[in-house]
Amino acid sequence: MADKTSFVDTIVHQDVKDYYGKKLQKTSDLKSNACVAPAQPYPNFILNALKKVHPDVTDRYYGCGLVVPECLEGCRILDLGCGSGRDCFMLSQLVGEAGHVTGIDMTETQLEVARKHMDFHMKEFGYKKPNITFVQGYIEALTEAGLESNSFDVIISNCVVNLSPEKKRVLTEAHSVLKDGGEFYFSDIYSNARLPEEIKKHKILWGECIGGALWYKDLLQLAEEVGFSPPRLVTASIVTVDNKELQAILGNFKFVSATYRLFKIPKGSPKPCNVIYNGNITGAEDSLRFDCQYTFKADQVVEVDGELAAILTHSRFAQDFTFQPPSRSCGPCGVKPKALAEDPFQFAVQLPKQSPSSSTGGCCSTKSATCCK
Ligand SMILES: C[S@@+](CC[C@H](N)C(=O)[O-])C[C@H]1O[C@@H](n2cnc3c(N)ncnc32)[C@H](O)[C@@H]1O
């Protein structure tokens, strides 16, 4: 099938299409655990949704994390680099029949697998009409591929942005097709320093999602340039390359698979505030783990930093929180320091010692008690 956009295909794109369209036939053909690096255990409602995905689709899954943000019912979602569609078929169940999922990918052979299994999944989910559309196109040219500006509530992506030679363009396009208040929630591979040309030009390393990994500090910079809120780290896990030849080329560079959330919200000078989560989000009735710093227990007061206060106020989460002015002085139980939240390597190393689900952010107390006086 001819490409539907006039976006110029680069040599890198051709190599990646070959890698995912011809070289790899199944998940076990991968040479590193960059793709498929598990970042955290899957909750039950997601495991149940995944169980309904056809094995021919999951056999060609090459993601590196879990890309299921909360509060998705009725949402319009876009999956950048959907591959054979595993995440699209899972999310189709979470948005429900009234929601919609669009998957875009440049590799036709992967999309063929996804399209071939559309009817199977719609019957399996009991839907009268499909709530998924698969589009062939480039993630650097979303509007050219026919996707409308300001039309998606959430964009997800699972181990794809690293494969693009034009990452700023990907973020810019994502920002443009998101609605105001929308979220880009994505899992990808990051390096501990900027990678040299020798690594970037290595076709297998690039194809394995390592050669094109961004230095995580460059993601923070790019997000700001494009107009997103500062990235919030959700989770991270160390990636290992168990191949001596590739290890020799990589030397001391280290890699993590990390999930970040970026929001399209108005710029301003956000102020910290106290918030109370109402416990109404499906799958997060007792507590909502928002990122690696903040877990909101239902009905408890939590002081959040200004950035997060702005995100909660302007995004789809606004209806699930009550907002209050901050306490006068928050002393030791106040807003958490940012350093750990920004460095996925530090977080990934800490992960085995302290499970993310056991941490709570800000200062907590019951709804009726006063916080940090
Ligand atoms: C590592 S696989 C991940 C696929 C899928 N997200 C999954 O979890 O199985 C990368 C996918 O991204 C697609 N891809 C890479 N670069 C792309 C680009 N610039 N535009 C569109 N698709 C791209 C590839 O064709 C491939 O299907």
The ligand as an ORCA input file, in Angstrom:
! r2SCAN-3c Opt
* xyz 0 1
  C       9.020     -1.446     19.063
  S       7.651     -1.543     17.986
  C       6.318     -1.215     19.101
  C       4.991     -1.566     18.507
  C       3.791     -1.487     19.421
  N       3.693     -0.205     20.100
  C       3.828     -2.606     20.434
  O       3.788     -2.283     21.630
  O       3.874     -3.753     20.030
  C       7.787     -0.069     17.076
  C       6.653      0.189     16.073
  O       6.714      1.562     15.731
  C       6.563      1.722     14.341
  N       7.260      2.969     13.974
  C       8.559      3.255     14.201
  N       8.859      4.484     13.756
  C       7.704      4.981     13.248
  C       7.376      6.210     12.620
  N       8.298      7.162     12.455
  N       6.109      6.399     12.209
  C       5.171      5.413     12.376
  N       5.426      4.228     12.937
  C       6.682      4.005     13.376
  C       7.174      0.465     13.751
  O       6.655      0.230     12.474
  C       6.790     -0.591     14.765
  O       5.565     -1.186     14.452
*
